[in-house]
């Protein structure tokens, strides 16, 4: 069995759903985009770190991109002071994917004699570009990668290895044709329709932003963290049964200190923004709901 085949078998055994390979290179085609980008508050703002893998791991020769799917649950009927957070893996996918990547890297060290580094979103390199180059899918109109197997509801993790595996996964070329469902579903108009997205206007970002203008605050709805409306509109995705893990009541956060909040919700993806922002979002969302019914 060839080295890349052994990696695929191990990755699937660890719970990943898709694996792809590509030689490491600089994403020179993205340089102008990042040099002119309006960065979000919590993004890595150095354009070179967004496009240059060598700035993260100088010895890298091969990308191993991995996709781990998660379900889109059926939207619940929310009443009173109930709110929800966007569909996501529980516990936080950063933890789950990182754990799987580290186990895979350990296997590569012990069985293939290679070394490397794991990446899950926070390092700053353009992970969607890695996924695209490694053949996990094509860019959708909503700018996310659409896999023919997982749709666009999957989390991306990847390894940079110092091994030359001698294998390249063919890229999946595709587009959304005439479908504009995600554009129509986007509440703020952040999805432009031309395969670009204005991140500053994305509702998911607004739920995480420290300070909101009155106009930005007016967009908050009963989804108080993230926004999965474009994913729900995408015909490549499947809606699963409802999940109570994503529904909360205002009282769940109201009297918590930051320490208590971290103790209870530290394993969730929304925990990193802090309890004050969650409480702010709930108050704004419920106030917007009251205004709509007046």
VOBASE-954068 format. One record per residue (C-alpha): x, y, z; residue number from 1. Coordinates in steps of 0.2 Angstrom, whole numbers, plus 2048, in hexadecimal, padded with zeros to 3 digits. Layout:
N
+-----+-----+-----+-----+
:  px :  py :  pz :   n :
+-----+-----+-----+-----+
:   X :   Y :   Z : NUM :
...
+-----+-----+-----+-----+
END
This chain:
294
+-----+-----+-----+-----+
:  px :  py :  pz :   n :
+-----+-----+-----+-----+
: 800 : 800 : 800 :   1 :
: 807 : 811 : 7FB :   2 :
: 80A : 81E : 809 :   3 :
: 7FC : 82A : 803 :   4 :
: 7F0 : 81B : 804 :   5 :
: 7F5 : 816 : 815 :   6 :
: 7F2 : 828 : 81B :   7 :
: 7E0 : 828 : 813 :   8 :
: 7DC : 817 : 81C :   9 :
: 7E2 : 81E : 82C :  10 :
: 7D9 : 82F : 82A :  11 :
: 7C9 : 826 : 826 :  12 :
: 7CB : 81B : 836 :  13 :
: 7CD : 82A : 840 :  14 :
: 7BD : 832 : 83B :  15 :
: 7C1 : 83D : 82C :  16 :
: 7B6 : 83B : 81D :  17 :
: 7C0 : 842 : 80F :  18 :
: 7D3 : 843 : 80C :  19 :
: 7DD : 84B : 7FE :  20 :
: 7F0 : 84F : 7FA :  21 :
: 7F9 : 85D : 7F1 :  22 :
: 80B : 863 : 7F1 :  23 :
: 80E : 872 : 7FC :  24 :
: 80F : 883 : 7F3 :  25 :
: 80C : 895 : 7F5 :  26 :
: 7FB : 89B : 7F1 :  27 :
: 801 : 8A9 : 7E6 :  28 :
: 7F0 : 8AA : 7DD :  29 :
: 7E9 : 8B1 : 7ED :  30 :
: 7F6 : 8BE : 7F1 :  31 :
: 7EC : 8CD : 7EA :  32 :
: 7DC : 8C7 : 7F3 :  33 :
: 7E5 : 8C7 : 804 :  34 :
: 7EF : 8D7 : 801 :  35 :
: 7DF : 8E0 : 7FE :  36 :
: 7D4 : 8D7 : 80B :  37 :
: 7CA : 8DF : 819 :  38 :
: 7CF : 8D3 : 827 :  39 :
: 7C3 : 8CE : 834 :  40 :
: 7C7 : 8D1 : 847 :  41 :
: 7CD : 8C0 : 84B :  42 :
: 7D6 : 8BC : 83A :  43 :
: 7E8 : 8BA : 837 :  44 :
: 7EC : 8CB : 82E :  45 :
: 7FD : 8C7 : 826 :  46 :
: 7FA : 8C3 : 814 :  47 :
: 809 : 8B9 : 812 :  48 :
: 803 : 8AD : 820 :  49 :
: 7F3 : 8AB : 817 :  50 :
: 7FB : 8A5 : 807 :  51 :
: 80C : 89E : 80B :  52 :
: 80D : 88D : 813 :  53 :
: 820 : 88E : 816 :  54 :
: 81D : 89C : 822 :  55 :
: 814 : 890 : 82D :  56 :
: 81E : 880 : 82A :  57 :
: 82E : 883 : 820 :  58 :
: 831 : 870 : 81D :  59 :
: 820 : 86D : 815 :  60 :
: 81F : 863 : 805 :  61 :
: 80E : 85B : 805 :  62 :
: 7FD : 861 : 80B :  63 :
: 7F1 : 854 : 812 :  64 :
: 7E0 : 85B : 812 :  65 :
: 7D2 : 853 : 81C :  66 :
: 7BF : 856 : 81D :  67 :
: 7B4 : 851 : 82B :  68 :
: 7A1 : 853 : 828 :  69 :
: 795 : 859 : 835 :  70 :
: 781 : 859 : 834 :  71 :
: 776 : 868 : 830 :  72 :
: 768 : 865 : 83D :  73 :
: 756 : 86A : 839 :  74 :
: 752 : 87C : 83F :  75 :
: 748 : 87C : 850 :  76 :
: 739 : 886 : 853 :  77 :
: 73F : 893 : 860 :  78 :
: 734 : 89C : 86C :  79 :
: 735 : 8A8 : 87A :  80 :
: 747 : 8AB : 87F :  81 :
: 74E : 89C : 875 :  82 :
: 75D : 89F : 869 :  83 :
: 768 : 893 : 85F :  84 :
: 77A : 892 : 859 :  85 :
: 77F : 88D : 848 :  86 :
: 781 : 87B : 843 :  87 :
: 792 : 875 : 847 :  88 :
: 79B : 866 : 84F :  89 :
: 799 : 863 : 861 :  90 :
: 7A6 : 864 : 869 :  91 :
: 7AF : 872 : 860 :  92 :
: 7B6 : 86B : 850 :  93 :
: 7C7 : 873 : 853 :  94 :
: 7C9 : 867 : 861 :  95 :
: 7C2 : 858 : 858 :  96 :
: 7CB : 85B : 847 :  97 :
: 7DC : 85F : 850 :  98 :
: 7DB : 84F : 85A :  99 :
: 7D9 : 845 : 84B : 100 :
: 7E7 : 84E : 841 : 101 :
: 7F3 : 84C : 850 : 102 :
: 7EF : 839 : 850 : 103 :
: 7F1 : 838 : 83D : 104 :
: 802 : 842 : 83E : 105 :
: 807 : 835 : 84C : 106 :
: 804 : 827 : 840 : 107 :
: 80E : 82F : 832 : 108 :
: 81C : 832 : 83E : 109 :
: 81C : 820 : 844 : 110 :
: 818 : 817 : 834 : 111 :
: 81E : 822 : 826 : 112 :
: 82D : 82B : 82E : 113 :
: 826 : 83C : 82A : 114 :
: 824 : 84C : 834 : 115 :
: 817 : 85A : 832 : 116 :
: 80B : 867 : 83A : 117 :
: 7F8 : 867 : 83C : 118 :
: 7ED : 875 : 838 : 119 :
: 7DB : 879 : 83D : 120 :
: 7D5 : 88A : 837 : 121 :
: 7DD : 895 : 844 : 122 :
: 7EF : 895 : 83D : 123 :
: 7EA : 8A2 : 82F : 124 :
: 7EF : 898 : 81F : 125 :
: 7E0 : 897 : 813 : 126 :
: 7D9 : 886 : 817 : 127 :
: 7CC : 887 : 809 : 128 :
: 7DA : 889 : 7FC : 129 :
: 7E3 : 87A : 804 : 130 :
: 7D2 : 870 : 803 : 131 :
: 7CF : 875 : 7F1 : 132 :
: 7E1 : 871 : 7EB : 133 :
: 7E0 : 860 : 7F4 : 134 :
: 7D0 : 85B : 7EB : 135 :
: 7C4 : 85C : 7F9 : 136 :
: 7B7 : 866 : 7EE : 137 :
: 7B4 : 876 : 7E4 : 138 :
: 7B0 : 888 : 7E9 : 139 :
: 79E : 88B : 7EB : 140 :
: 795 : 89C : 7E8 : 141 :
: 795 : 89E : 7FB : 142 :
: 7A8 : 89D : 7FA : 143 :
: 7A9 : 88C : 804 : 144 :
: 7AF : 87C : 7FD : 145 :
: 7A2 : 870 : 7F7 : 146 :
: 7A7 : 85E : 7F8 : 147 :
: 79D : 851 : 7ED : 148 :
: 79C : 846 : 7FC : 149 :
: 79A : 852 : 80B : 150 :
: 792 : 861 : 803 : 151 :
: 798 : 871 : 80C : 152 :
: 795 : 86B : 81D : 153 :
: 7A6 : 865 : 822 : 154 :
: 7B5 : 86B : 82C : 155 :
: 7C6 : 86D : 824 : 156 :
: 7D6 : 867 : 82D : 157 :
: 7E7 : 864 : 824 : 158 :
: 7F9 : 85E : 827 : 159 :
: 809 : 865 : 81F : 160 :
: 815 : 857 : 81E : 161 :
: 828 : 857 : 81A : 162 :
: 825 : 847 : 80F : 163 :
: 823 : 847 : 7FC : 164 :
: 815 : 83A : 7FB : 165 :
: 816 : 83A : 7E8 : 166 :
: 803 : 83C : 7E6 : 167 :
: 7F7 : 84A : 7E2 : 168 :
: 7E4 : 849 : 7E3 : 169 :
: 7DB : 84F : 7D4 : 170 :
: 7D2 : 860 : 7D7 : 171 :
: 7C0 : 860 : 7D6 : 172 :
: 7BA : 86D : 7CA : 173 :
: 7A8 : 874 : 7CB : 174 :
: 79D : 882 : 7CE : 175 :
: 78B : 886 : 7D3 : 176 :
: 784 : 889 : 7C2 : 177 :
: 775 : 894 : 7C3 : 178 :
: 771 : 890 : 7D5 : 179 :
: 770 : 89F : 7E0 : 180 :
: 768 : 898 : 7EF : 181 :
: 776 : 89D : 7FB : 182 :
: 776 : 8AF : 7F5 : 183 :
: 763 : 8B0 : 7F7 : 184 :
: 764 : 8A8 : 809 : 185 :
: 772 : 8B4 : 80F : 186 :
: 769 : 8C0 : 81A : 187 :
: 776 : 8CE : 819 : 188 :
: 77B : 8CD : 807 : 189 :
: 78D : 8C8 : 80B : 190 :
: 78C : 8BA : 7FE : 191 :
: 78E : 8C4 : 7EE : 192 :
: 78A : 8B7 : 7E1 : 193 :
: 79A : 8B8 : 7D8 : 194 :
: 7A3 : 8AB : 7E3 : 195 :
: 7A9 : 8B9 : 7EF : 196 :
: 7A3 : 8BD : 801 : 197 :
: 7A5 : 8CD : 80A : 198 :
: 7AA : 8C6 : 81B : 199 :
: 7A7 : 8D7 : 824 : 200 :
: 794 : 8D5 : 820 : 201 :
: 793 : 8C2 : 824 : 202 :
: 786 : 8BF : 832 : 203 :
: 791 : 8B1 : 839 : 204 :
: 79F : 8BE : 83B : 205 :
: 793 : 8CB : 843 : 206 :
: 78E : 8BF : 850 : 207 :
: 7A1 : 8BE : 855 : 208 :
: 7A6 : 8D0 : 853 : 209 :
: 7AA : 8DA : 863 : 210 :
: 7A1 : 8EA : 85F : 211 :
: 792 : 8EB : 854 : 212 :
: 78A : 8FB : 84B : 213 :
: 777 : 8FD : 84D : 214 :
: 775 : 8F7 : 83B : 215 :
: 780 : 8E7 : 83E : 216 :
: 776 : 8E4 : 84E : 217 :
: 766 : 8E4 : 845 : 218 :
: 76B : 8D4 : 83B : 219 :
: 76C : 8C9 : 84A : 220 :
: 75F : 8BC : 84C : 221 :
: 75C : 8AD : 857 : 222 :
: 76C : 8A5 : 850 : 223 :
: 778 : 8AE : 85C : 224 :
: 788 : 8A6 : 856 : 225 :
: 78C : 8A2 : 844 : 226 :
: 780 : 8A2 : 836 : 227 :
: 77D : 892 : 82C : 228 :
: 76F : 899 : 820 : 229 :
: 77A : 897 : 810 : 230 :
: 77E : 885 : 815 : 231 :
: 76C : 881 : 817 : 232 :
: 768 : 888 : 806 : 233 :
: 775 : 87F : 7FD : 234 :
: 76E : 870 : 7F4 : 235 :
: 77E : 866 : 7F7 : 236 :
: 77A : 865 : 809 : 237 :
: 76E : 859 : 813 : 238 :
: 764 : 85F : 822 : 239 :
: 764 : 853 : 830 : 240 :
: 759 : 851 : 840 : 241 :
: 758 : 85F : 84C : 242 :
: 765 : 860 : 859 : 243 :
: 762 : 867 : 86B : 244 :
: 775 : 86A : 86D : 245 :
: 772 : 87A : 863 : 246 :
: 763 : 882 : 86C : 247 :
: 765 : 88D : 87B : 248 :
: 75B : 898 : 886 : 249 :
: 760 : 8AA : 88B : 250 :
: 761 : 8A4 : 89D : 251 :
: 76F : 897 : 899 : 252 :
: 77C : 8A5 : 897 : 253 :
: 774 : 8B4 : 8A2 : 254 :
: 77D : 8B2 : 8B2 : 255 :
: 78D : 8A9 : 8AD : 256 :
: 79E : 8B0 : 8B1 : 257 :
: 7AB : 8AD : 8A3 : 258 :
: 7B3 : 89F : 8AE : 259 :
: 7A2 : 896 : 8B0 : 260 :
: 79E : 899 : 89D : 261 :
: 7AF : 891 : 898 : 262 :
: 7AC : 882 : 8A4 : 263 :
: 79B : 87F : 89D : 264 :
: 79D : 883 : 88B : 265 :
: 7B0 : 883 : 888 : 266 :
: 7AE : 874 : 87D : 267 :
: 7A3 : 87D : 871 : 268 :
: 7A9 : 887 : 862 : 269 :
: 7A0 : 897 : 868 : 270 :
: 7A9 : 897 : 878 : 271 :
: 7B8 : 8A1 : 872 : 272 :
: 7AE : 8B1 : 870 : 273 :
: 7AA : 8B3 : 882 : 274 :
: 79A : 8B3 : 88C : 275 :
: 797 : 8C6 : 88A : 276 :
: 796 : 8C5 : 877 : 277 :
: 78A : 8B6 : 878 : 278 :
: 77F : 8C0 : 884 : 279 :
: 780 : 8D0 : 879 : 280 :
: 77A : 8C5 : 86A : 281 :
: 76C : 8BE : 874 : 282 :
: 765 : 8CF : 87A : 283 :
: 767 : 8D6 : 868 : 284 :
: 75F : 8C7 : 860 : 285 :
: 750 : 8C6 : 86B : 286 :
: 74E : 8D9 : 86A : 287 :
: 74E : 8D8 : 857 : 288 :
: 741 : 8CA : 859 : 289 :
: 736 : 8D5 : 864 : 290 :
: 737 : 8E4 : 857 : 291 :
: 732 : 8D8 : 849 : 292 :
: 722 : 8D3 : 852 : 293 :
: 71D : 8E5 : 857 : 294 :
+-----+-----+-----+-----+
END
